[in-house]
Each structure stands twice: as structure tokens, then as C-alpha cells.
Amino acid sequence: MLKGYEVVYEKGRLKWLDEQPNIESARVIVTVLAEGCVEPGRRAPPASLAGKAEILGDIVAPLVDEADWECLK
């Protein structure tokens, strides 16, 4: 199973930022982020669209009527 952990590499040592895995030995893959690399922030619509959007329906509701599913029962 693969699981990601966040660490900082300083002077040859790893500093764990979150939980540390409880393992004796493991093969690891290291990805180095360049210094000054900006983490992506929360996405937001442009300010020019403020107040102009209209909600047309429930995005969580099913797209088909429940009667259409009765044939599968």
C-alpha cells in the first residue's frame, strides 16, 4: 500500500511534519519541490462574476427520475 507523508529535508535529515510511519524499513520515493514553489490556493470564480450567477437546480439530486430505476429492481 502506498501512503504519502510530508517531511522537510534539512542538512541531511528528515523532519516529519505530520505522523511518522511505524515501520522498520521501507522503499521510498522522494519528490523535491523547488524552494519558493507556491502551493496552489483555493480556487475562486473571477470577481467580475459576483452576483451574476444563478443556481438552476440541486447539483446533488439525481439526473433521472426514480421511476426510471424501478425497472432495475
C-alpha positions as CSV (number, residue, x, y, z in Angstrom):
1,M,0.0,0.0,0.0
2,L,1.3,3.5,-0.8
3,K,0.8,6.3,1.7
4,G,2.2,9.8,1.5
5,Y,3.9,11.7,4.3
6,E,5.1,15.3,4.4
7,V,8.6,15.9,5.5
8,V,11.2,18.7,5.3
9,Y,14.8,17.8,4.3
10,E,17.3,19.9,6.3
11,K,21.1,19.2,6.4
12,G,20.8,15.5,5.6
13,R,17.9,14.8,8.0
14,L,14.2,14.4,7.5
15,K,11.8,16.4,9.7
16,W,8.4,14.9,9.9
17,L,5.6,17.4,9.6
18,D,2.7,15.1,10.4
19,E,2.6,11.5,11.5
20,Q,5.6,9.3,11.2
21,P,5.1,5.8,9.8
22,N,5.6,2.9,12.2
23,I,7.9,0.8,10.1
24,E,11.5,-0.5,10.4
25,S,12.5,-0.4,6.7
26,A,10.8,0.7,3.5
27,R,11.5,1.6,-0.1
28,V,10.6,5.3,-0.6
29,I,10.1,7.7,-3.5
30,V,11.3,11.3,-3.0
31,T,9.8,14.3,-4.8
32,V,11.8,17.6,-4.3
33,L,9.8,20.8,-4.5
34,A,11.9,23.8,-5.6
35,E,12.4,26.5,-2.9
36,G,9.9,29.3,-3.5
37,C,7.4,26.9,-5.1
38,V,3.9,28.2,-4.3
39,E,1.3,25.8,-3.2
40,P,-2.0,26.1,-5.0
41,G,-4.6,28.0,-3.1
42,R,-8.3,27.7,-3.0
43,R,-9.9,28.3,-6.4
44,A,-12.5,31.0,-6.7
45,P,-14.5,32.5,-9.6
46,P,-13.4,35.9,-11.0
47,A,-14.8,38.9,-9.2
48,S,-16.4,40.1,-12.4
49,L,-19.0,37.2,-12.0
50,A,-20.0,38.2,-8.5
51,G,-23.8,38.5,-8.2
52,K,-24.3,37.3,-11.8
53,A,-24.6,33.5,-11.2
54,E,-27.9,31.7,-11.0
55,I,-28.5,28.3,-9.3
56,L,-30.6,26.3,-11.7
57,G,-31.1,23.2,-9.6
58,D,-29.8,20.9,-7.0
59,I,-26.4,19.6,-8.2
60,V,-26.6,16.6,-5.7
61,A,-30.0,15.4,-6.8
62,P,-30.1,12.5,-9.3
63,L,-30.4,13.4,-13.0
64,V,-33.1,10.8,-13.7
65,D,-36.5,10.2,-12.0
66,E,-36.7,7.4,-9.5
67,A,-39.4,5.8,-11.7
68,D,-36.7,5.2,-14.3
69,W,-34.8,3.0,-11.9
70,E,-37.8,0.8,-11.0
71,C,-37.1,-1.5,-14.0
72,L,-33.8,-2.5,-12.3
73,K,-35.4,-3.8,-9.1
